[in-house]
Amino acid sequence: MKRKKICICSDTISIITGLGKTALRIARGFYENGYDVCYFVITGQDSDKNCLPYYGEQYKNLFRDFEIYNCQINNPERCKQFDEFIYKEKPDIVFSLLDPWYLDQIDCSAYRSSYTWIAYCLFETPSYPEFIKMPNLVKRDMSVKSLFAPLRKADVVIPVSKMGKKLLEEKKVKCTDNIYLGIDFDLRCQSNITKEDIFGQAIKNDDFLFMTVGRNSERKKIDQVLEAFAKFLNTRKNDRHKFKLYVHTNHIESCTGTDLVAQMMSLNIVDNTFFPSCFERNQVMLDKDLYKRYKVCDAYVGLSAGEGFGYGYIEALMHNKPVIYIDYGAHREYCINHGYPIPVKTLYSAKDIYMQWALPDIYTAVNCMSYCADNVKKENHDEYLKNNFDWDKVIIPKLVSQANSVEDKRYKKLFELKRVNL
């Protein structure tokens, strides 16, 4: 039987991003289940096979056998190559993991009738508008376009979250039940390491260490975590020096977030706050090293303005850490019985698109931080996470089942040709 070919369309893999890393993990999942796989970079930097060291030996066979194509939707030359690469690869299935405003190449392809399109959809807030002002080089003449019209024409639409499923149904998009993103549970850090093993003398073993993860963007709201931490420190007059915050972000990157260093200085928390040095050296921190930091931290704090899934939260749960989370976004679905929710104080409109970002009640966050600091207890989320989020045992089988169930369009078209009697 002919092996089905699947084309994964997503973000760059030349740098580690949540979207690209997840899409590559899905590509590996299909590859290990007998699919021929290729990868289309639709957003972000050019990528090639030289980035294999970022992802580890478990990706070695995939990188040997698949091709990576750069056809970024906002590049005037590259975007035109999408159809060239589709013609070359002739995929049975195009599988997208992209923000909904980046789907136009797939929807408008000259070869659209030749492939089945599976749209795996992340939504970061409960409500999105029908129309947006976000033209691109595929629909450059449209000042306003429908966000959901392409999804109404997709063959299979899979929401990542229950929040996303509800939104799609409200927008009259036919979709499956949600399938969450996954985790490689067996790769969690299980070493018997200490804070001083990881951070040296900067953070003592008996210090209490908070941690947060994310790019310094408007959505991730790392500035809110810094503000909450500063207010928490103000409640610890006698032992302030014993509390530290590790912020896993590239603080020198300009990515729509504020100047974190200036904020840190203004809040007088410089001596208590730490950033990784790898970004300053233009180096990548591998997951196994990031997981060591989850392992030695004492509590995780995430106050993002919206989340499509939220890997920081679930990776902290995977290391059995208490999680303080804003009660807004898709992550709340799996944190609800496994963390400390922070209510939303207010909503405000996002830039360029009318969706609502959330700001947390900072004082509730401070109270939760104080509770975690004063009530150190062991958490155990192992069975819950293994049974619901494991990539190989739960998530990949669900995605492969969806792909296996779709019809072969090219095969079907052969039998729909009308006979002509001569």
C-alpha positions as CSV (number, residue, x, y, z in Angstrom):
1,M,0.0,0.0,0.0
2,K,1.3,3.5,-0.9
3,R,2.5,5.5,2.1
4,K,0.5,8.7,2.5
5,K,2.4,11.9,2.3
6,I,1.6,14.7,4.7
7,C,2.9,18.3,4.6
8,I,3.2,20.1,7.9
9,C,2.7,23.9,7.6
10,S,3.8,26.0,10.6
11,D,6.4,28.2,12.1
12,T,10.2,28.4,11.7
13,I,12.2,25.6,13.3
14,S,15.5,27.5,13.0
15,I,15.0,28.9,16.4
16,I,13.0,27.2,19.2
17,T,9.5,28.6,19.4
18,G,6.5,26.9,21.0
19,L,4.7,26.7,17.6
20,G,7.6,25.4,15.6
21,K,8.7,22.9,18.2
22,T,5.1,21.5,18.5
23,A,4.7,21.3,14.7
24,L,8.0,19.4,14.4
25,R,6.9,17.0,17.2
26,I,3.7,16.3,15.2
27,A,5.8,15.8,12.0
28,R,7.8,13.2,13.9
29,G,4.7,11.6,15.2
30,F,3.3,11.1,11.6
31,Y,6.7,9.9,10.4
32,E,6.9,7.3,13.1
33,N,3.4,6.1,12.1
34,G,4.3,5.4,8.5
35,Y,3.7,8.7,6.8
36,D,6.0,10.4,4.3
37,V,6.5,13.9,5.8
38,C,7.7,17.3,4.5
39,Y,7.7,20.7,6.3
40,F,6.6,24.1,5.0
41,V,7.9,27.2,6.9
42,I,5.0,29.6,6.6
43,T,6.0,32.1,9.3
44,G,9.4,33.1,10.8
45,Q,13.0,32.7,9.8
46,D,14.3,30.4,7.0
47,S,14.9,26.9,8.3
48,D,17.0,23.9,7.1
49,K,18.3,20.6,8.5
50,N,21.2,22.3,10.3
51,C,18.9,23.0,13.2
52,L,18.7,19.3,14.1
53,P,21.0,19.8,17.2
54,Y,18.3,22.0,18.8
55,Y,15.9,19.0,18.9
56,G,17.9,16.0,19.8
57,E,18.7,12.5,18.5
58,Q,15.1,11.4,18.6
59,Y,14.6,13.6,15.5
60,K,17.6,12.2,13.6
61,N,15.7,9.8,11.3
62,L,13.0,12.5,10.5
63,F,15.6,15.0,9.5
64,R,17.3,12.4,7.4
65,D,14.2,11.6,5.4
66,F,12.1,14.8,5.1
67,E,12.5,18.1,3.2
68,I,12.1,21.6,4.6
69,Y,10.7,24.3,2.4
70,N,10.7,28.0,3.1
71,C,7.5,29.7,1.7
72,Q,6.8,32.4,4.2
73,I,3.5,34.1,3.7
74,N,4.8,37.6,4.1
75,N,7.9,37.2,1.8
76,P,7.1,38.5,-1.7
77,E,9.2,35.8,-3.4
78,R,8.9,32.9,-1.0
79,C,5.1,33.0,-0.7
80,K,4.7,32.3,-4.4
81,Q,6.7,29.1,-4.0
82,F,4.1,27.5,-1.9
83,D,2.3,26.1,-5.0
84,E,5.7,25.1,-6.5
85,F,6.5,23.0,-3.5
86,I,3.0,21.5,-3.4
87,Y,3.3,20.5,-7.0
88,K,6.7,19.0,-6.3
89,E,5.7,17.1,-3.2
90,K,2.1,16.2,-4.2
91,P,1.0,15.7,-0.6
92,D,-2.2,13.7,0.2
93,I,-2.7,15.8,3.3
94,V,-1.7,19.4,4.2
95,F,-1.7,19.8,8.0
96,S,-1.6,23.3,9.4
97,L,-0.7,24.6,12.9
98,L,-0.8,28.3,12.4
99,D,-2.6,31.4,13.7
100,P,-5.9,31.7,11.8
101,W,-4.8,34.8,9.8
102,Y,-2.0,32.8,8.1
103,L,-4.0,30.2,6.3
104,D,-4.5,31.9,2.9
105,Q,-1.8,30.1,1.0
106,I,-3.4,26.8,1.9
107,D,-6.9,28.0,1.2
108,C,-6.1,29.7,-2.1
109,S,-3.7,27.2,-3.6
110,A,-4.1,26.4,-7.3
111,Y,-3.8,22.7,-6.2
112,R,-6.3,23.0,-3.4
113,S,-8.5,20.3,-4.9
114,S,-5.6,17.8,-4.9
115,Y,-5.1,17.5,-1.1
116,T,-7.0,17.2,2.1
117,W,-6.5,20.1,4.5
118,I,-6.5,19.4,8.2
119,A,-6.4,22.6,10.2
120,Y,-5.3,22.1,13.8
121,C,-6.4,25.4,15.4
122,L,-5.0,27.3,18.4
123,F,-7.1,30.1,19.8
124,E,-5.7,32.2,22.6
125,T,-8.8,33.9,23.9
126,P,-12.5,32.9,24.0
127,S,-13.6,35.4,21.3
128,Y,-12.2,36.3,17.9
129,P,-13.8,38.7,15.3
130,E,-15.2,37.4,12.0
131,F,-13.3,40.1,10.0
132,I,-9.8,41.4,10.5
133,K,-7.6,44.1,9.0
134,M,-4.6,41.9,8.3
135,P,-3.8,41.7,4.6
136,N,-0.9,39.6,3.3
137,L,0.8,39.0,0.0
138,V,-1.7,36.3,-1.0
139,K,-4.7,38.6,-0.3
140,R,-2.9,41.9,-0.7
141,D,-5.9,43.7,-2.3
142,M,-8.2,42.9,0.6
143,S,-8.1,45.6,3.4
144,V,-10.5,43.4,5.4
145,K,-10.8,39.6,5.3
146,S,-12.8,36.9,7.0
147,L,-10.9,35.0,9.6
148,F,-13.1,32.0,9.6
149,A,-14.1,31.7,5.9
150,P,-10.9,29.5,5.1
151,L,-11.7,27.2,8.0
152,R,-15.3,26.7,6.8
153,K,-13.7,25.3,3.6
154,A,-11.1,23.1,5.3
155,D,-11.7,19.3,5.2
156,V,-11.1,18.7,8.9
157,V,-10.8,21.3,11.6
158,I,-9.4,20.2,15.0
159,P,-9.5,22.7,17.9
160,V,-6.7,22.3,20.4
161,S,-8.9,23.3,23.3
162,K,-12.5,23.2,24.4
163,M,-12.5,27.0,24.4
164,G,-11.5,26.8,20.7
165,K,-14.2,24.3,19.9
166,K,-16.9,26.5,21.4
167,L,-15.5,29.5,19.4
168,L,-15.5,27.5,16.1
169,E,-19.1,26.3,16.7
170,E,-20.2,29.9,17.4
171,K,-18.6,30.9,14.0
172,K,-20.4,28.1,12.2
173,V,-17.2,26.1,11.5
174,K,-17.7,22.4,11.5
175,C,-15.0,20.8,13.7
176,T,-14.1,17.7,15.6
177,D,-13.8,17.3,19.4
178,N,-10.7,19.1,20.7
179,I,-7.3,17.4,20.8
180,Y,-4.8,19.0,23.2
181,L,-1.2,19.5,22.4
182,G,1.1,17.0,24.0
183,I,4.1,16.5,26.3
184,D,6.9,14.0,26.2
185,F,6.4,13.0,29.8
186,D,9.3,10.6,29.9
187,L,11.7,13.4,29.1
188,R,11.0,15.3,32.3
189,C,14.0,15.9,34.5
190,Q,14.3,13.2,37.1
191,S,17.9,13.9,38.2
192,N,18.6,14.6,41.8
193,I,19.9,18.1,41.3
194,T,19.9,21.3,43.3
195,K,19.5,25.0,42.7
196,E,23.2,25.5,43.2
197,D,24.0,22.8,40.6
198,I,22.1,24.9,38.1
199,F,22.6,28.5,39.2
200,G,25.8,28.3,41.2
201,Q,26.0,30.6,44.2
202,A,23.6,33.1,42.7
203,I,20.7,31.1,44.0
204,K,21.2,29.1,47.3
205,N,19.6,25.7,47.8
206,D,17.5,27.1,50.7
207,D,16.2,30.0,48.7
208,F,12.6,29.9,47.4
209,L,12.6,30.1,43.6
210,F,9.7,31.3,41.5
211,M,9.9,30.7,37.7
212,T,8.2,31.9,34.6
213,V,8.7,31.1,30.9
214,G,7.8,32.9,27.7
215,R,9.0,35.4,25.0
216,N,8.9,39.0,26.1
217,S,5.8,39.8,24.2
218,E,2.6,41.7,24.9
219,R,0.7,38.5,25.1
220,K,3.0,36.7,27.6
221,K,2.9,39.6,30.0
222,I,6.1,38.9,31.8
223,D,6.0,42.4,33.1
224,Q,2.9,41.4,35.2
225,V,4.9,38.6,36.8
226,L,7.7,41.1,37.7
227,E,5.2,43.5,39.2
228,A,3.6,40.7,41.2
229,F,7.0,39.5,42.4
230,A,8.0,43.0,43.4
231,K,4.8,43.4,45.5
232,F,5.4,40.0,47.0
233,L,8.9,41.0,48.0
234,N,7.5,44.1,49.7
235,T,5.6,41.8,52.1
236,R,8.8,40.0,53.1
237,K,10.7,42.6,55.0
238,N,12.9,40.3,57.1
239,D,13.7,37.5,54.6
240,R,13.4,39.3,51.2
241,H,16.8,38.1,50.1
242,K,15.6,34.4,50.3
243,F,13.2,34.8,47.4
244,K,14.3,34.7,43.8
245,L,12.6,34.8,40.4
246,Y,14.0,33.0,37.3
247,V,12.6,34.5,34.1
248,H,13.3,32.2,31.2
249,T,13.2,34.7,28.3
250,N,15.5,36.6,26.0
251,H,15.4,39.9,27.8
252,I,17.4,41.6,25.0
253,E,15.0,40.7,22.3
254,S,12.4,43.2,21.1
255,C,9.2,41.3,20.8
256,T,6.4,43.7,21.6
257,G,7.0,43.4,25.3
258,T,8.3,46.2,27.6
259,D,11.9,46.8,28.7
260,L,12.2,44.2,31.4
261,V,15.6,45.3,32.7
262,A,14.4,48.9,33.1
263,Q,11.3,47.6,34.8
264,M,13.3,45.4,37.1
265,M,15.5,48.4,38.1
266,S,12.5,50.6,38.7
267,L,10.9,48.0,40.9
268,N,14.2,47.4,42.9
269,I,14.2,43.7,42.3
270,V,17.5,43.4,40.4
271,D,19.2,41.4,43.2
272,N,16.3,38.9,43.3
273,T,15.7,38.3,39.5
274,F,17.7,36.2,37.1
275,F,17.6,35.7,33.3
276,P,19.4,33.0,31.3
277,S,22.7,34.0,29.8
278,C,22.5,31.7,26.8
279,F,20.5,34.3,24.8
280,E,23.2,36.9,25.2
281,R,25.7,34.4,23.8
282,N,23.3,33.7,20.9
283,Q,23.0,30.1,22.1
284,V,20.0,27.8,22.3
285,M,18.9,26.2,25.6
286,L,17.7,22.6,24.9
287,D,14.6,21.3,26.5
288,K,16.6,18.9,28.7
289,D,18.4,21.9,30.2
290,L,15.2,24.0,30.6
291,Y,13.6,21.0,32.4
292,K,16.4,21.1,34.9
293,R,15.2,24.6,35.8
294,Y,11.7,23.4,36.3
295,K,13.0,20.7,38.4
296,V,14.8,23.0,40.9
297,C,12.2,25.8,41.0
298,D,9.7,25.8,43.9
299,A,6.7,27.4,42.1
300,Y,5.7,28.5,38.6
301,V,3.9,31.8,37.9
302,G,2.2,32.6,34.6
303,L,0.1,35.7,34.0
304,S,-0.2,35.8,30.2
305,A,-2.9,37.8,28.5
306,G,-4.1,34.8,26.6
307,E,-3.0,31.2,25.7
308,G,-3.7,28.7,23.0
309,F,-2.3,25.9,25.2
310,G,0.5,27.3,27.4
311,Y,3.5,25.0,27.6
312,G,5.1,26.8,30.6
313,Y,2.2,25.8,32.8
314,I,2.0,22.1,31.8
315,E,5.8,21.6,31.8
316,A,5.8,23.0,35.4
317,L,2.9,20.6,36.3
318,M,4.9,17.8,34.6
319,H,7.7,18.5,37.2
320,N,5.1,18.5,40.0
321,K,5.4,22.2,40.8
322,P,2.6,24.4,42.2
323,V,1.3,26.6,39.3
324,I,-0.1,30.1,39.8
325,Y,-2.0,30.9,36.6
326,I,-4.3,33.6,35.2
327,D,-7.8,32.2,34.8
328,Y,-8.0,33.1,31.1
329,G,-7.0,31.1,28.1
330,A,-6.9,27.5,27.1
331,H,-4.4,26.5,29.8
332,R,-7.1,26.9,32.5
333,E,-8.7,23.8,31.2
334,Y,-5.9,21.5,32.4
335,C,-4.8,23.7,35.4
336,I,-8.3,24.0,36.9
337,N,-7.8,21.2,39.5
338,H,-4.0,21.4,39.6
339,G,-3.1,25.0,40.3
340,Y,-3.9,28.3,41.8
341,P,-6.2,30.5,39.6
342,I,-5.8,34.3,39.5
343,P,-9.0,36.1,38.5
344,V,-9.0,38.6,35.6
345,K,-9.0,42.2,36.8
346,T,-9.7,43.8,33.4
347,L,-9.8,43.1,29.6
348,Y,-8.4,45.3,26.9
349,S,-8.3,45.3,23.1
350,A,-5.4,43.7,21.3
351,K,-3.4,45.6,18.7
352,D,-4.6,45.3,15.1
353,I,-7.2,42.7,15.8
354,Y,-10.3,43.1,18.0
355,M,-9.7,40.3,20.6
356,Q,-9.5,40.8,24.3
357,W,-6.3,40.4,26.3
358,A,-6.6,39.9,30.0
359,L,-4.8,41.5,33.0
360,P,-4.6,39.7,36.3
361,D,-5.6,40.7,39.8
362,I,-2.0,41.3,41.0
363,Y,-2.9,41.3,44.7
364,T,-4.5,37.9,44.4
365,A,-1.3,36.7,42.6
366,V,0.8,38.1,45.5
367,N,-1.4,36.3,48.0
368,C,-1.0,33.0,46.1
369,M,2.8,33.5,45.9
370,S,2.8,34.0,49.7
371,Y,0.8,30.9,50.2
372,C,3.1,28.8,48.1
373,A,6.2,30.2,49.8
374,D,4.8,29.5,53.3
375,N,3.2,26.1,52.5
376,V,5.7,24.1,50.6
377,K,4.1,20.8,49.7
378,K,4.7,18.0,47.3
379,E,2.5,18.0,44.2
380,N,1.8,14.9,42.0
381,H,0.2,15.3,38.6
382,D,1.8,12.2,37.0
383,E,-1.2,10.0,36.3
384,Y,-3.3,12.9,35.1
385,L,-0.7,14.2,32.6
386,K,0.3,10.7,31.4
387,N,-3.3,9.7,30.8
388,N,-4.3,12.9,29.0
389,F,-1.3,14.6,27.3
390,D,1.4,12.1,26.5
391,W,2.4,12.6,22.9
392,D,3.1,9.0,21.9
393,K,0.4,7.3,23.9
394,V,-2.5,9.8,23.6
395,I,-2.1,12.8,21.3
396,I,-0.3,11.4,18.2
397,P,-2.7,8.4,18.0
398,K,-5.7,10.8,18.0
399,L,-4.2,13.0,15.2
400,V,-3.1,10.0,13.1
401,S,-6.6,8.6,13.5
402,Q,-8.0,11.8,12.1
403,A,-5.6,11.7,9.2
404,N,-6.2,8.0,8.5
405,S,-10.0,8.7,8.3
406,V,-9.8,11.3,5.5
407,E,-10.5,10.3,1.9
408,D,-7.8,10.2,-0.7
409,K,-8.8,13.1,-2.9
410,R,-6.6,12.2,-5.9
411,Y,-7.8,8.6,-5.8
412,K,-11.4,9.7,-5.6
413,K,-11.1,12.1,-8.5
414,L,-10.1,9.3,-10.8
415,F,-13.4,7.7,-10.3
416,E,-15.4,10.8,-10.6
417,L,-14.3,11.4,-14.2
418,K,-17.3,11.2,-16.6
419,R,-17.3,8.5,-19.2
420,V,-17.7,9.6,-22.8
421,N,-18.8,7.1,-25.4
422,L,-17.0,7.5,-28.7
